[in-house]
Amino acid sequence: MRRIISILMENEPGALSRVVGLFSQRGYNIETLTVAPTEDNTLSRLTLTTFGDDRTIERITKHLNKLIEVVKLVDLTEGSHIERELMLIKVKATGAQRAEVKRTVDIFRGQIVDVTSSVYTVQLTGASDKLDAFINAIGETQVLEVVRSGVSGISRGEKVLSI
Amino acid sequence: MEKLSGAEMLIRALQDEGVEHLFGYPGGAVLHIYDAIFQQDKVQHILVRHEQAATHAADGYARATGKPGVVLVTSGPGATNAVTGIATAYMDSIPMVVVSGQVRSDWIGDDAFQETDMVGICRPIVKHSFMVRRTEDIPEIVRKAFYIATTGRPGPVLIDIPKDKTAPQVKLPYEFPKKVKMRSYTPVARGHSGQIRKAVEELMKAKRPVIYAGGGVVSGNASELLTAVAHRLGFPVTNTLMGLGCFPYNDKQFVGMLGMHGTYEANMVMHNADLIMAVGARFDDRATNDASKYCPGATIIHIDVDPATISKNVRADVPIVGPVQQVLEDMLGMLDEHGGQPDQKALGRWWEEIEGWRKVHGLRFEVNEDGLMKPQQVVQALHRVTKGDAYVTSDVGQHQMFAAQFYGFDKPRRWINSGGLGTMGFGLPAAMGVQLAFPDATVACVTGEGSIQMNIQELSTCLQYGLPIKIININNQALGMVRQWQDMQYGGRHSSSYMESLPDFVKLAESYGHVGIKVDRFEDLEGAMEKAFSLKDRLVFMDIYVDPTEHVYPMQIADGAMRDMWLSKTERT
C-alpha cells in the first residue's frame, strides 16, 4: 500500500542523508521525496512516499523516529489528508496538436507557462494520479520532458504536525 | 571566562565528562589535539598499534565498566581503520565516543591528503554523528555526544573535527554545558504501567513459561532485578550470548544459553513454552533459528528500551518499551501487590519436563584418552584455575562458543565478546580495555590462532602499559568454525580454512617481552595454567594445541525451529 510519511526534522547538514540512508540500509524504497525548511527555519519538513504493508511501515516509522534529528513524524495516509504534487511538462505543440494540447491543459486546469512555435511548457498541480492522467491524456509520444516535485501533504482539519 | 583553543576545549570537555582513558593513534589532522593531551595529565592516552584496536579497547572498557569508551583517531586511514570497531560497538549497543580528525574545513571535498568522508562512511553504524563546524560548538557537541551514547539504547557516537577547528592560535571562551536538552531526542524514561500489569497477568496464567534475558539486562544494570523476578516466579531462565552473566550460571533455574549453539534444554524450553518473557533481547537470527517456525505456542512479552526492536523479527503480544531496570522494578512491585503465585502444579510438571531435557545432552563431549585434548577441556580448566572469577574476553569462532558454553558466568560484565557483528580480532584489544579499567583483576582472552593474528600487534601495547592479560590461544591449526560448516554443509571440502605457516607463538610472545607457554598434552594443561595465572604482573601467551576435528554442539539446523538441533556429528533431534 502507498503511504505518505511526513517528517519534521532539525534543519541541519546531514539530516537528509540520514533519512535517505536509512531506507537503503534497511532495504525499503523511497518513491518520491521532497524537503524544505518550514516557517521556523531551524526545522525542515520532509515528505516521502513509499510502499509497504502495515508491518513494514511500522518498522520504517520506528526506525525514522530513532534518528536523532527527527523531531516528529506522521503517516498522513492513516487519516484524511490533502496531497499535492507540482509538474512541469514540455509537450509538442504543432499543427492541429496545438489546439488539442491547449484544450487538454484547460480540462486539467493547468497553465501554459512558456511557449515556442512548436512547444508548450505546462504547469500542473494536483494529486499524483491526476498528473499521471494528464500524461496519459496528452499521449506519451507528445511528451518531451517531465519534471515532478514529489508529493507534499498535510492532514485535513485541525490536526497539525508541529513542535 | 577562560579562553581555550579548540583542541584544549576538546580535552577539557573530556575531563569534564570524567574520561580517564583515551584510546588512540596520532596523525596529521589531530596533532593539535595530541599537543593538548601532552599538556595535561587527567586524561591518560593509550597508544595502540592499530586504530581498530583503539575502538575494541574502548569497547572492552565500556562493557566491563558501563562507562563510555573514548577513541581518538586521525583522518583518512586512521578513521577508516576504526570503522570495524565502531560497527562492533553499534551491533552490541555499547556506549562509545569516537573523535576523528578531518582535513581543514576549506579543503573538505578537494580529495586532500588523508581526507575521507568519515561522517558518511559511519552513517549506518553509529547512533549519531557530529561534524564540528565552529570551534565554539565543541563543548556542547562533546556533551551531547556522551549524552546520546550513554542514554536510551546505548551506541557509538562520532565527532569529526576539521584540523582548523582545533588550531592553537584561535582561543575562545570555554564553558561546559551543565545540562543537555534536545527536542528531537528524548529516550523513554518509563515503561507503561498498564502494559506491565498486563504482563503480570500473563505471567500468572502461564503453565510453561521461560524468561529469555539478553545483553540489555547487562547494559541496563538490571541483573539483580532480573534474578529477583525470576526467583519470585520460579521460572526457568535462559540467556543469549550477550546476556551471559546477567543470571548466575549455577542457579538451579538456569537452563543455559539458547540459540544456534545453545543447550538442548534451553532450546527445548523455548520451543515448548506457552509464555516467553524477553528482557533486553532482540530476537536475533542466531537466537531464533527460522523466525517463521519460532516457538509456535508462545505468548510473547517483550521488554526493551528500543521501540524499534520490539516486533522487528518476532511479533510481541505484550510490548513494553522502557529501561529494563525500571520495568523489572515496577513488575516486582506489581507481583508483590498481586500477592498470588503462578500455577504451581503446571510449573511443577514443566520443571519435570525440563529436568528430563537436561539429561539428554548436558553439553557432553568425548574426551580423547591418549590423544589431543579437547577445546572444551581448556575452558573448563580456565574456570577452575581462575575460580570462575575472571573477566573473559573472546574472539570469534569455535573458541568463543566453547567459552560461552563452558566457562560459567555468575556476574554481569564478565563475559566480553563481539556477539552481533562477530568481529575476529576483538579479544586482545578488548582485554586491554578491561585490564586498564581494572588493573588488579584477572583478565583472560580466550582466542584462536586465526583470530589472535588479526590484532596480534597489540602485544606491543600490552608491554608498553604493563597489562598482565592471560591469552588462552586454543590452537587447532584451522579456522575452526568455518571448517565445522565445511564439514557439515560442504562435504568436508576445507576451502582456505587451514592455517599453514603458523608462527611460533611462544617465541613471538617472548620477542614482544612477554611470557610464552606451549601446551600440547592434557596432563600438562592445568599446571601450566596455574603457572601462567600466578605470574600476576606479566602477560602470558598460552599456546594450547587441541583436537582440530572437534565441532561445537548442540548446533541448530538451518531453517528449522528452535528444537531442531544436531547433538553430535551423528545424532540429531
Interface residues (C-beta under 8 A of the other chain):
Chain A: M9 E10 P13 G14 S17 R18 G21 Q25 R55 E58 R59 K62 H63 N65 K66 I68 E69 V70 V71 I163
Chain B: V119 G120 R123 P124 K127 H128 S129 M131 R133 I148 M182 R183 S184 Y185 D306 P307 A308 S311 K312
